[in-house]
Amino acid sequence: MPIGKIFSRISLLATLTAAALLSVSAHAMKLKSQNLEELVTASESIIMGQVIKVTDGFQNNAPYTEVTIRVGSDAKGKIKDESEYTFRQFGLIKPRSMGNGKVYLGVTPDGFARWHEGEQVVAFMYKKAGLTGFQTTTGMAQGKFLVSNNQVINGFNNHGLFEGMDTSNMSDEEQNMITNPGAVNSAAFMGYVGKLVEESK
């Protein structure tokens, strides 16, 4: 292949990668607030489990973070209990030296969920992208909840989680999730998620 065509293809690939990064970053900056009902409806699966592995790399020159969760349960029943679920999210964990004196800066964009081995999570998983197969949580960081001390909280301190929802059919325990901002009881949370899943069928 002529050297000119090789450079042309490399240039095109670099342009496409840059465009993808800018597009994803712009999307993150315009992050639309989603309440719990919207998160449930838009999610393909809702996984409760433990993050057991986090790595990163490149797929067709696109950066990704690969996350494996040991599934305790899936509120939508799509993924088997006690199985392992692996997905790739756009962006590296951290900048990476390319070994030629250059550093690749395509890290996970602002607004996306970030993952760490050992953490207990509830992950509202959005469907995979058709072109790349990459996947992230519904509502980005809004759809990843940390579970600790029998409480759950997302990256936005659960802000807006029940906004605009009809909560008249909530039990007293579930109502407490609204009146107490911030982290909420994990059992009440997952119980209510289960109700919303049934209502969305």
Phi, psi and omega per residue, in radians:
M1 nan 2.331 3.129
P2 -0.989 2.512 -3.092
I3 -1.030 -0.572 3.122
G4 -1.091 -0.695 -3.140
K5 -1.208 -0.642 3.115
I6 -1.067 -0.846 3.139
F7 -1.124 -0.605 3.125
S8 -1.111 -0.739 -3.141
R9 -1.194 -0.708 3.108
I10 -1.078 -0.763 3.134
S11 -1.087 -0.733 3.121
L12 -1.097 -0.769 3.141
L13 -1.074 -0.759 3.121
A14 -1.089 -0.704 3.130
T15 -1.127 -0.766 -3.139
L16 -1.127 -0.718 3.125
T17 -1.116 -0.760 3.118
A18 -1.097 -0.717 3.131
A19 -1.109 -0.704 3.123
A20 -1.112 -0.741 3.121
L21 -1.087 -0.779 -3.136
L22 -1.141 -0.679 -3.136
S23 -1.126 -0.790 -3.129
V24 -1.160 -0.733 3.138
S25 -1.106 -0.723 3.123
A26 -1.112 -0.685 3.121
H27 -1.110 -0.711 3.138
A28 -1.114 -0.676 -3.121
M29 -1.180 -0.472 -3.127
K30 -1.702 0.447 -3.035
L31 -0.906 2.106 -3.126
K32 -1.493 2.255 3.113
S33 -1.151 2.285 3.135
Q34 -2.177 2.345 3.086
N35 -1.467 3.089 -3.037
L36 -1.095 -0.676 3.124
E37 -1.088 -0.719 3.117
E38 -1.180 -0.676 3.094
L39 -1.082 -0.769 -3.140
V40 -1.095 -0.845 -3.080
T41 -1.094 -0.695 -3.056
A42 -1.455 -0.169 -3.059
S43 -1.509 2.456 3.061
E44 -1.384 -0.635 3.077
S45 -2.590 2.752 3.126
I46 -2.271 1.738 -2.969
I47 -1.679 2.313 2.952
M48 -1.975 2.127 -3.084
G49 -3.089 -2.886 -3.091
Q50 -2.043 2.328 3.049
V51 -1.293 2.098 -3.077
I52 -1.928 -0.253 3.140
K53 -2.733 2.372 3.073
V54 -2.390 2.064 3.092
T55 -2.333 3.057 3.052
D56 -2.520 2.972 -3.112
G57 3.067 -2.726 -3.122
F58 -2.245 2.429 3.060
Q59 -2.185 1.982 -3.054
N60 0.879 0.762 3.112
N61 1.224 0.089 3.071
A62 -1.718 2.314 -3.098
P63 -1.313 2.522 3.105
Y64 -2.519 2.758 2.897
T65 -1.959 2.216 3.140
E66 -1.792 2.224 -3.061
V67 -2.124 2.313 3.052
T68 -2.052 2.209 3.133
I69 -2.011 2.275 2.969
R70 -1.421 1.981 -2.971
V71 -1.396 2.151 2.990
G72 -1.470 -0.770 3.107
S73 -2.812 2.794 3.047
D74 -2.223 2.004 -3.068
A75 -1.039 -0.396 3.127
K76 -1.688 -0.041 3.053
G77 1.206 0.359 -3.119
K78 -1.530 -0.478 -3.061
I79 -2.052 2.384 -3.078
K80 -1.174 2.466 3.026
D81 -1.074 2.554 3.113
E82 1.120 0.265 3.038
S83 -1.639 3.069 3.067
E84 -1.962 2.296 -3.112
Y85 -2.018 2.147 -3.127
T86 -2.065 2.368 3.083
F87 -2.495 2.824 3.103
R88 -2.027 2.233 3.125
Q89 -1.925 2.528 -3.100
F90 -1.057 2.389 3.028
G91 1.784 2.539 3.085
L92 -1.364 2.846 3.084
I93 -1.172 -0.745 3.140
K94 -2.662 2.855 3.109
P95 -0.929 2.545 -3.061
R96 -2.205 2.326 3.033
S97 -1.227 2.311 -3.119
M98 -1.630 0.067 3.060
G99 1.386 0.080 3.139
N100 -2.157 0.377 -3.107
G101 1.537 -0.069 3.129
K102 -1.856 2.659 3.126
V103 -2.083 2.232 3.110
Y104 -1.483 2.204 -3.006
L105 -1.829 0.167 -3.058
G106 -1.323 1.172 -3.119
V107 -1.487 2.994 3.089
T108 -0.946 2.167 -3.083
P109 -1.155 2.741 3.036
D110 -0.992 2.471 3.129
G111 1.669 -0.330 3.088
F112 -1.445 2.696 3.046
A113 -1.167 2.560 3.024
R114 -2.039 2.581 -2.937
W115 -2.189 2.528 -3.138
H116 -2.451 2.384 3.135
E117 -1.034 2.412 3.077
G118 1.668 -0.313 -3.101
E119 -1.326 2.524 3.053
Q120 -1.592 2.311 -3.027
V121 -2.397 2.766 2.820
V122 -2.028 2.041 -3.048
A123 -2.029 2.013 3.066
F124 -1.504 1.760 -2.987
M125 -1.584 2.163 3.073
Y126 -1.395 2.805 -3.129
K127 -1.110 2.718 -3.135
K128 -1.225 2.574 3.069
A129 -1.175 2.388 -3.065
G130 -1.110 -0.676 -3.046
L131 -1.403 -0.809 -3.038
T132 -1.768 -0.391 -3.026
G133 1.415 -0.012 3.116
F134 -1.154 2.692 -3.068
Q135 -2.539 2.571 3.050
T136 -2.493 3.106 3.133
T137 -1.343 2.584 3.098
T138 -1.047 2.312 -3.093
G139 1.218 0.287 -3.119
M140 0.972 -2.153 -3.058
A141 -1.128 -0.313 3.104
Q142 -1.158 -0.479 -3.039
G143 -1.660 0.139 3.049
K144 -2.018 2.102 -3.121
F145 -2.003 2.284 3.017
L146 -1.458 2.434 3.107
V147 -1.937 2.119 -3.134
S148 -2.684 2.338 3.127
N149 0.929 0.735 3.109
N150 1.084 0.467 3.076
Q151 -2.294 2.710 3.101
V152 -2.196 2.541 3.138
I153 -2.704 2.469 3.097
N154 -1.735 -3.085 -3.065
G155 -1.206 -0.123 3.125
F156 -1.976 0.402 3.122
N157 1.004 0.541 -3.134
N158 1.092 0.328 -3.130
H159 -1.068 2.280 3.096
G160 1.293 0.182 -3.021
L161 -1.114 -0.549 -3.117
F162 -2.039 0.176 -3.094
E163 -1.151 2.294 3.089
G164 1.350 0.126 -3.131
M165 -1.672 2.629 2.992
D166 -1.447 1.878 -3.077
T167 -1.880 0.293 -3.066
S168 -1.161 -0.401 -3.120
N169 -1.669 0.218 3.130
M170 -1.322 2.558 3.010
S171 -1.297 2.975 3.125
D172 -1.036 -0.714 -3.133
E173 -1.127 -0.696 3.118
E174 -1.212 -0.631 3.096
Q175 -1.067 -0.534 3.132
N176 -1.083 -0.460 3.127
M177 -1.152 -0.476 -3.130
I178 -1.474 -0.728 -3.055
T179 -1.335 -0.333 3.121
N180 -1.922 1.710 -3.120
P181 -1.137 2.759 -3.119
G182 1.592 -2.593 -3.084
A183 -1.051 2.518 -3.129
V184 -2.192 2.790 -3.130
N185 -1.034 2.239 -3.039
S186 -1.189 -0.645 -3.139
A187 -1.172 -0.767 3.110
A188 -1.133 -0.694 -3.136
F189 -1.091 -0.890 -3.100
M190 -1.199 -0.570 3.072
G191 -1.108 -0.726 -3.137
Y192 -1.259 -0.632 3.046
V193 -1.025 -0.738 3.105
G194 -1.036 -0.705 3.102
K195 -1.096 -0.780 -3.126
L196 -1.128 -0.638 3.101
V197 -1.082 -0.790 3.136
E198 -1.094 -0.715 -3.124
E199 -1.195 -0.457 -3.088
S200 -1.471 -0.131 -3.104
K201 -1.307 nan nan
